[in-house]
Amino acid sequence: MMARTQITLEPELHRRVRQRAGEMGVSLAEYIRRVVARDLGNPASTANPSAIFDLGESGKSDIAKDKRLMLGQAFAKRHSK
């Protein structure tokens, strides 16, 4: 479990930190966690993105695939009244 921490940065440093995090494609919080871990000699944790896949499996329903058809049907039904 992570502990929430609040820090205050000078405006220019804050801008530079946000810019660097953006260049790396991570959040400001993740960038700061990595910098702190590196400074303390701890390896950065590597999350396994596949852990979140299939958490909300809908039982073979594929709304994303049929979204245009479903929207078209809903639009036609609404405007045919």
C-alpha positions in Angstrom: 0.0 0.0 0.0 1.2 3.5 -0.8 1.3 6.4 1.5 0.0 9.7 0.2 2.5 12.6 0.5 2.2 16.2 -0.4 5.2 18.3 -1.5 5.7 22.0 -2.5 7.8 22.9 -5.5 9.0 26.3 -6.8 7.0 27.1 -9.9 9.9 26.7 -12.3 11.0 23.4 -10.8 7.4 22.2 -10.9 7.2 23.1 -14.6 10.4 21.3 -15.4 9.4 18.2 -13.4 6.0 18.0 -15.2 7.8 18.5 -18.6 10.2 15.7 -17.8 7.5 13.4 -16.6 5.6 14.1 -19.8 8.6 13.3 -22.0 8.9 10.0 -20.2 5.2 9.3 -20.6 4.5 9.0 -16.9 2.6 11.0 -14.3 4.3 13.5 -12.1 3.8 11.3 -9.1 5.3 8.3 -10.9 8.3 10.4 -12.0 8.9 11.5 -8.4 8.5 8.0 -7.1 11.2 6.8 -9.6 13.6 9.6 -8.7 13.2 8.9 -4.9 13.7 5.2 -5.4 16.8 5.7 -7.6 18.2 8.1 -5.0 17.6 5.6 -2.2 19.1 2.8 -4.2 15.8 0.9 -4.6 15.0 -0.5 -8.0 11.9 1.1 -9.6 8.9 -1.2 -9.3 7.7 -2.6 -12.5 4.0 -3.1 -12.7 2.7 -5.8 -14.9 0.1 -4.1 -17.2 -1.5 -7.4 -18.1 -2.8 -7.7 -14.5 -5.6 -5.3 -15.4 -6.8 -7.0 -18.6 -10.0 -9.0 -18.4 -11.0 -7.6 -15.1 -14.3 -6.4 -16.5 -15.0 -9.2 -18.9 -18.5 -8.9 -20.1 -19.1 -12.5 -21.0 -18.3 -12.4 -24.7 -20.3 -9.1 -25.4 -18.2 -6.8 -27.5 -19.9 -3.3 -27.3 -16.8 -1.6 -28.7 -16.9 -3.7 -31.9 -20.6 -3.0 -32.4 -20.7 0.5 -31.1 -21.4 2.2 -34.5 -24.2 -0.2 -35.3 -25.8 0.3 -31.8 -25.5 4.1 -32.0 -27.1 4.1 -35.5 -30.0 1.9 -34.3 -30.6 4.1 -31.2 -30.4 7.3 -33.3 -32.9 5.8 -35.9 -35.3 4.7 -33.2 -35.2 8.0 -31.4 -35.8 10.0 -34.6 -38.5 7.7 -36.1 -40.9 8.7 -33.3 
